[in-house]
Amino acid sequence: MTSRVQTDSDVLNDDAPWDDFDPRAYVDQNYRDLLDADAEILTFVREHFSNHFREHPDRLIRGIDIGAGANLYPALSMLPWCTEITLLERARKNVRYLRGQKPHYDVSWDSFWEVLCQDPEYAVIDADRRERFRARVQVEQGNLFAMERRKLFGRSRDPRRWQIGTMFFVAESISTSHAEFRRGVACFMEALEPGAPFAAAFMEGSRGYDVGDRHYPACDVDETQVRESFQGFVEKIETRRLGESSHLVRPGHTGIILACGRRDRNS
Ligand SMILES: C[S@@+](CC[C@H](N)C(=O)[O-])C[C@H]1O[C@@H](n2cnc3c(N)ncnc32)[C@H](O)[C@@H]1O
């Protein structure tokens, strides 16, 4: 997500060099240490999921993190409730990174877990977290946009919908196209069952970003565009803009938008 300020010419999702995406460089740039922005996001997401399951208790659900990349904290945020968590990712080296994290994920992710652990739902599985992650996470190489096709067959015939989901810095950070941004959010929504709680994060005002020596496209979105992209899919949504200067340690964007909500029950 570290960005250089430049305007990309049109780069669609299929045009970007995903197989060159270097997960180690990405982690070093973004997740080596816990940043204030991620601590704040984790706090809101923790409260959102924990409040949801207090009202609707369930510990036998399947979760999905779309475009997981080299970020484990969205998956960790779903860990207390899931029997299975799918990490869907397009880029080959990211898939390899995620599979490599399964047996014993790196200690650098513990500072992220500690924020989650301030809630008893997470604290109760603290001792067990690595074993759960190892046993319950499945890494799948795949394309977010393939979720769209499932509509053709009708939802009742699709066994592959999930009961909780996350998608962090994906829909706006995989293409310069606003149409692909909206399709990305729609595909995330299509992957979720009615009533499923979700959390999604977006870079605001991003012009693209470098990972190692490669450049990746982004499209410039604001909070209104994020809210609009969820219209027709949600029964409840709350968006927050994190725009304090302490959140702008990653240059080239103007803030972060977090959307927490629940999938429409009638969909
Ligand atoms: C900016 S990174 C975000 C990674 C991670 N979710 C995070 O929070 O840092 C965007 C991710 O989306 C993945 N991606 C790009 N196109 C995709 C697609 N069509 N389907 C699934 N994942 C995709 C990239 O490989 C990359 O890992």
The ligand as a Gaussian input file, in Angstrom:
#p B3LYP/6-31G(d) Opt

LIG

0 1
 C       -3.321000      -4.056000      -1.875000
 S       -3.261000      -5.798000      -1.758000
 C       -4.201000      -6.072000      -0.238000
 C       -3.727000      -7.315000       0.478000
 C       -4.318000      -7.548000       1.854000
 N       -5.727000      -7.837000       1.793000
 C       -4.058000      -6.425000       2.830000
 O       -4.968000      -6.109000       3.613000
 O       -2.966000      -5.885000       2.884000
 C       -4.392000      -6.361000      -3.022000
 C       -4.439000      -7.863000      -3.079000
 O       -5.462000      -8.277000      -3.991000
 C       -4.961000      -9.388000      -4.740000
 N       -5.731000      -9.462000      -5.995000
 C       -5.568000      -8.728000      -7.122000
 N       -6.501000      -9.044000      -8.034000
 C       -7.265000     -10.021000      -7.479000
 C       -8.374000     -10.769000      -7.938000
 N       -8.914000     -10.554000      -9.152000
 N       -8.907000     -11.709000      -7.127000
 C       -8.374000     -11.927000      -5.902000
 N       -7.328000     -11.251000      -5.403000
 C       -6.769000     -10.298000      -6.186000
 C       -3.504000      -9.044000      -4.925000
 O       -2.730000     -10.134000      -5.323000
 C       -3.151000      -8.492000      -3.558000
 O       -2.788000      -9.516000      -2.686000

